[in-house]
Amino acid sequence: MKVAVLDDVEQDRILLQENILTWLREFSPEHEEACEAFSSATALLERVNSDVMFDIYFLDIIMEGVSGMEAARQIRQLSSSCVIVFVTSYGDYALDAYAVHPYDFLV
């Protein structure tokens, strides 16, 4: 299982990645290092466009430059089976998020 974390706030990105790695170590020890974190949607999309697909994406929505929502749209065009979870402080975007069929929207 490969997991991507996208958040431009370093503290939030590190915390989420640490929690995911803890979960992976407990439930899937053979994949404990399969979580990559990105500080920009552009960096994530460059990785995805280099033929590296992730199974699960945890995406912040509001970011400088390319938003997490736009990243989700591009990711969804490449894969209809991946899991997208939006992680944000802004609940106002929940309805817009459902256009890319997320698994969940965590505020």
Secondary structure, DSSP 8 states (H G I E B T S, - for coil): --EEEE-SSHHHHHHHHHHHHHHHHHH-GGGTT-EEEESSHHHHHHHHHTT---SEEEE-S--SSS-HHHHHHHHHHH-SSSEEEEE-S-GGGHHHHGGG--SEEE-
